[in-house]
């Protein structure tokens, strides 16, 4: 595979390779000697059904996904293709069976269910990681799509807008920083030319505008909440919050969210789901706020807040996952809008973004967030314990 081809698909090569390797591994492990390990509910060996799905229904979709490029085609089509792959691996019944154009025909539903059971039994961890990587790639495509849509309403487009290029080969590879900066500057400069789209989307030109928008939403309807964050900022004790607020010019939506959660103390907030990435950037932020002599107090206060929010039996509070889903796209889904922040560097601040209020986009984004959240969810007790362990060991690795 030639990774240097300028028309190469936007999908990083290692992601394509991972998908291929998964298909190959699954196909090779169906036999035990001369005997088939698995049979379909119809009683015939799974191998023919599996290979038919691989080489026919799904392999064709994989080929079109691999060969398509949002830079030369349309991000919307590539987004649909990526959604199809995520549905295949996550087992989303709505897209697989109940869609107006289902991925699996009714006569093959039993075959797919058998194949899916085989995947889950033998490749659950690998499959969950693959879904995460596909979602990370999907976020890149969505970002391209948002930028193109935001620019499409200009009355006279002097030259076509090209989607930003990617570094060539790796899962999670950054966009070129230079290209990112140029794109963001262009994106911000065009903001005032799209007032006719303000009812469904709003460009947030700076970190301050982004934080103001998030704060406004957190202060309103929180009947549902989906968020990705670098770490457990919203659990910071009051003395850290006050110190942060004195030093920062941006509002602190995390502190507002904490008060909202505590106001529902004792309730299980099933419609609140949070990814804690627990990254070095979070540790850097804490180091700027907490002196070395205050670390023990900070940890104790954080653990106390964890107990307050989730309880000794882990039967309350929002659902969480401790998993790094990537740095580029920072997403928060509210009941009536989607806010997407963009981070240009892994350890850099969020520098702007987009607010989407179109229900046709909010619902699907919430569903995709939930698919990824559920793919590797280990249960509330395990996830909260993982968060507590992260807090206890914040400075262990550096000392």
C-alpha positions in Angstrom: 0.0 0.0 0.0 1.5 3.3 -1.1 1.2 5.7 1.8 2.9 8.5 -0.2 0.3 8.8 -2.8 -1.2 12.3 -2.6 -4.7 10.8 -3.4 -4.4 8.4 -0.5 -7.6 8.0 1.5 -7.9 10.1 4.6 -8.0 7.0 6.8 -4.6 6.4 8.4 -2.9 3.3 6.9 -2.6 1.5 10.2 -6.4 1.8 10.8 -7.0 0.2 7.4 -4.4 -2.5 8.3 -6.1 -3.1 11.6 -9.5 -3.6 10.0 -8.0 -6.0 7.5 -6.1 -7.9 10.2 -9.3 -8.3 12.2 -11.2 -9.8 9.3 -8.3 -12.1 8.5 -7.9 -13.3 12.1 -11.6 -13.9 12.5 -11.7 -15.9 9.2 -8.7 -18.1 10.2 -9.9 -19.1 13.6 -13.2 -20.8 12.7 -11.8 -24.3 12.3 -10.4 -26.7 14.9 -8.5 -29.2 12.8 -11.0 -30.4 10.2 -14.0 -29.6 12.3 -15.9 -26.3 12.3 -16.0 -24.7 15.7 -19.2 -22.8 15.2 -22.5 -23.3 13.5 -25.2 -20.9 12.5 -28.6 -21.2 14.2 -29.6 -23.0 10.9 -27.2 -25.8 11.7 -24.7 -25.3 8.8 -21.1 -24.3 9.3 -20.4 -20.6 9.9 -17.4 -20.5 7.6 -19.4 -20.1 4.3 -21.7 -17.5 5.9 -18.8 -15.7 7.4 -16.8 -15.6 4.2 -19.9 -14.5 2.3 -20.3 -11.6 4.7 -16.6 -10.7 4.5 -16.2 -11.0 0.8 -19.7 -9.8 -0.2 -21.7 -7.5 2.0 -19.1 -6.2 4.4 -15.9 -6.6 2.3 -17.4 -4.4 -0.4 -18.2 -1.7 2.2 -14.7 -2.0 3.5 -13.3 -1.5 0.0 -15.3 1.7 -0.7 -14.4 3.1 2.7 -10.7 2.4 2.2 -10.6 3.9 -1.3 -12.7 7.0 -0.6 -11.2 10.3 0.4 -13.0 13.4 1.8 -10.4 15.5 0.0 -11.4 14.3 -3.4 -14.9 13.2 -2.7 -17.3 14.3 0.0 -16.9 14.0 3.7 -20.6 13.2 4.1 -20.2 10.0 2.1 -17.1 8.9 3.9 -18.9 9.7 7.2 -21.7 7.3 6.2 -19.2 4.6 5.2 -17.4 4.9 8.5 -20.7 4.8 10.4 -21.5 1.6 8.6 -18.2 0.0 9.8 -18.8 1.1 13.3 -22.3 -0.4 13.2 -20.9 -3.7 11.9 -18.4 -4.0 14.7 -20.5 -2.6 17.5 -23.6 -4.6 16.5 -26.0 -1.6 16.2 -29.3 -3.3 15.4 -30.9 -0.1 14.1 -28.4 0.4 11.4 -27.8 -3.3 10.7 -31.4 -4.5 10.5 -34.0 -1.8 11.0 -32.7 1.0 8.8 -34.5 1.9 5.5 -31.4 0.5 3.8 -30.2 -2.2 6.3 -26.6 -3.4 6.2 -27.8 -7.0 6.7 -30.7 -8.4 4.7 -33.4 -10.2 6.7 -32.4 -13.6 5.4 -28.9 -13.1 6.7 -29.7 -11.7 10.1 -29.2 -15.1 11.8 -25.8 -15.5 10.1 -24.7 -12.0 11.2 -25.8 -12.7 14.8 -23.7 -15.9 14.8 -20.7 -14.1 13.4 -21.1 -11.3 15.9 -21.3 -13.7 18.8 -18.1 -15.3 17.5 -16.4 -11.9 17.3 -17.4 -11.0 20.9 -16.3 -14.4 22.3 -12.9 -14.4 20.7 -12.0 -10.8 19.8 -13.8 -8.5 22.3 -10.9 -6.5 23.4 -9.5 -6.1 19.9 -12.9 -5.2 18.5 -13.5 -2.6 21.2 -10.1 -1.0 20.4 -11.0 -1.0 16.7 -14.3 0.7 17.3 -12.5 3.4 19.3 -10.0 4.0 16.4 -12.8 4.1 13.9 -14.6 6.7 16.0 -11.4 8.7 16.3 -11.2 8.7 12.5 -14.9 9.5 12.2 -14.2 12.6 14.4 -11.7 13.8 11.8 -14.2 13.3 9.0 -16.9 15.2 11.0 -14.5 18.1 11.6 -13.9 18.3 7.8 -17.6 18.2 7.2 -18.4 20.9 9.7 -15.8 23.2 8.2 -17.0 22.6 4.6 -20.6 23.1 5.6 -19.8 26.3 7.5 -18.1 27.7 4.4 -20.6 26.5 1.8 -23.1 29.3 2.3 -20.7 32.1 1.2 -22.4 33.9 -1.7 -19.4 33.6 -4.1 -16.8 31.1 -3.3 -13.6 32.3 -5.1 -11.9 29.0 -4.9 -12.9 25.6 -3.5 -12.2 24.9 0.2 -9.9 21.9 0.6 -10.3 19.7 3.6 -7.1 19.8 5.8 -4.5 17.2 5.0 -3.4 14.5 7.5 0.0 13.2 8.3 0.3 10.0 6.6 0.3 7.0 8.4 -0.8 6.4 12.0 -3.9 5.8 14.0 -4.6 8.9 16.0 -2.0 10.8 13.9 -2.2 14.6 14.3 -3.2 16.9 11.5 -0.2 18.9 10.4 0.0 21.7 12.9 0.7 24.3 10.2 -2.3 23.1 8.2 -4.4 23.1 11.3 -3.5 26.6 12.2 -4.2 27.9 8.7 -7.5 26.1 8.5 -8.6 27.4 11.9 -7.6 31.0 11.0 -9.5 30.7 7.7 -12.4 29.1 9.5 -12.5 31.9 12.1 -12.1 34.7 9.5 -15.1 33.5 7.7 -17.4 33.5 10.8 -19.2 36.7 10.1 -20.1 35.6 6.5 -22.5 32.9 7.6 -25.1 34.6 9.7 -27.8 32.8 7.5 -26.7 29.5 9.2 -26.8 30.9 12.7 -30.1 29.0 13.5 -28.3 25.7 13.2 -24.6 26.4 13.6 -22.3 29.0 15.2 -18.6 29.2 14.8 -16.8 29.8 18.1 -13.7 31.7 17.2 -11.7 31.5 20.4 -11.3 29.6 23.6 -13.3 32.3 25.4 -16.3 32.0 23.0 -16.1 28.2 23.4 -16.1 28.3 27.2 -18.9 30.9 27.3 -21.1 28.7 25.0 -20.4 25.5 27.2 -21.1 27.4 30.4 -24.4 28.7 29.0 -25.5 25.2 28.2 -24.3 23.7 31.5 -26.3 26.4 33.3 -29.4 25.3 31.5 -31.1 22.0 30.6 -29.0 19.1 31.8 -31.6 16.4 31.3 -28.9 14.6 29.2 -25.2 15.2 29.0 -22.3 13.6 27.0 -18.8 14.9 27.4 -15.2 14.1 26.8 -12.6 15.7 29.1 -8.9 15.5 29.8 -9.5 14.5 33.5 -11.8 14.9 36.5 -11.7 18.8 36.6 -15.3 19.0 37.8 -14.3 17.2 41.1 -11.7 19.8 42.1 -12.1 21.0 45.7 -13.3 24.5 46.3 -9.8 25.9 47.2 -8.5 24.7 43.8 -11.5 26.1 42.0 -11.1 29.5 43.7 -7.4 29.6 42.8 -8.1 28.6 39.2 -10.9 31.3 38.9 -8.5 34.0 40.1 -6.0 33.2 37.5 -8.2 32.5 34.5 -10.2 34.8 32.3 -12.6 32.0 31.1 -15.7 30.8 33.0 -15.5 27.5 34.9 -18.3 25.3 33.5 -16.8 22.3 35.3 -17.6 23.8 38.7 -21.1 24.6 37.6 -21.5 21.0 36.5 -20.3 19.7 39.8 -23.0 21.7 41.7 -25.6 20.4 39.3 -24.5 16.8 40.0 -24.4 17.3 43.8 -27.9 18.9 43.7 -29.0 15.4 42.6 -27.0 13.6 45.2 -28.3 10.0 45.6 -29.6 9.8 42.1 -28.2 7.6 39.3 -27.8 10.0 36.4 -28.0 7.4 33.5 -28.4 10.2 30.9 -25.0 11.7 31.9 -22.0 10.0 30.3 -18.4 11.2 30.6 -15.2 10.0 29.1 -12.2 10.9 31.4 -9.1 10.8 29.2 -6.8 11.2 32.2 -4.0 12.6 30.2 -0.7 14.4 30.9 -2.4 17.6 30.0 -4.7 17.2 33.0 -1.7 16.5 35.3 0.0 19.6 33.9 -3.1 21.7 34.7 -3.2 20.3 38.3 0.5 21.0 38.8 -0.1 24.7 37.9 -2.8 24.9 40.6 -1.5 22.6 43.4 1.8 23.1 45.2 3.9 20.0 46.0 3.1 20.5 49.7 -0.6 20.5 48.9 -0.7 17.2 46.9 -1.8 14.9 49.7 -4.6 17.3 50.6 -5.7 17.5 47.0 -5.8 13.8 46.6 -7.8 13.3 49.9 -10.3 16.0 48.8 -10.7 14.5 45.4 -11.3 11.0 46.8 -13.9 12.5 49.2 -15.7 14.1 46.2 -15.6 10.8 44.3 -17.3 9.1 47.3 -19.8 11.9 47.5 -20.8 11.8 43.8 -20.8 8.0 43.3 -21.4 6.6 46.8 -19.8 3.6 48.5 -21.9 1.3 46.4 -21.4 3.2 43.1 -25.1 3.4 42.7 -25.4 7.1 41.9 -23.9 9.9 39.8 -23.1 10.1 36.1 -21.9 7.1 34.1 -18.1 7.4 33.4 -15.4 5.7 31.4 -11.7 6.1 32.0 -10.4 5.9 28.5 -8.4 8.1 26.2 -10.5 8.6 23.0 -8.0 11.0 21.4 -7.2 14.7 21.7 -8.2 16.3 18.5 -12.0 16.7 18.9 -13.5 17.7 22.2 -17.2 17.0 22.2 -20.1 17.8 24.6 -23.6 16.8 23.6 -26.5 18.7 25.4 -30.2 18.1 24.9 -30.5 20.9 22.4 -27.1 21.4 20.9 -23.7 19.8 20.2 -20.5 21.7 21.0 -17.3 20.6 19.3 -14.0 22.1 20.5 -10.8 21.6 18.5 -7.4 21.0 20.1 -4.4 21.5 17.7 -1.8 19.8 19.9 -2.2 16.9 22.3 -1.1 18.9 25.4 -2.3 22.3 24.1 -5.5 24.1 25.0 -8.8 24.0 23.1 -8.7 27.0 20.8 -12.2 27.3 19.4 -14.9 25.2 17.9 -18.5 24.9 16.6 -21.9 24.9 18.2 -24.5 22.8 16.3 -28.2 23.1 17.1 -29.6 21.0 14.3 -31.6 18.1 15.7 -30.7 16.0 12.6 -27.0 16.2 13.8 -27.5 16.1 17.5 -29.3 12.8 17.7 -26.9 10.8 15.6 -23.9 12.3 17.4 -25.4 11.3 20.8 -26.0 7.8 19.5 -22.5 7.4 18.2 -21.1 8.7 21.5 -23.2 6.1 23.3 -22.0 3.3 20.9 -18.3 4.1 21.7 -19.0 4.5 25.4 -20.8 1.2 25.6 -18.3 -0.7 23.5 -15.7 -1.0 26.3 -17.7 -0.1 29.4 -16.6 -2.1 32.3 -19.4 -1.3 34.7 -19.8 1.7 37.1 -17.9 0.2 40.0 -14.8 -0.7 37.9 -14.7 2.7 36.2 -15.1 4.7 39.4 -12.4 2.6 41.0 -10.2 3.3 38.0 -10.8 7.0 38.4 -9.9 6.8 42.1 -6.7 4.9 41.3 -5.8 7.6 38.8 -6.2 10.3 41.4 -4.2 8.4 44.0 -1.3 7.9 41.6 -1.3 11.4 40.0 2.3 12.0 41.0 3.6 8.5 41.6 5.0 7.9 38.1 6.9 11.3 38.1 8.6 10.7 41.5 
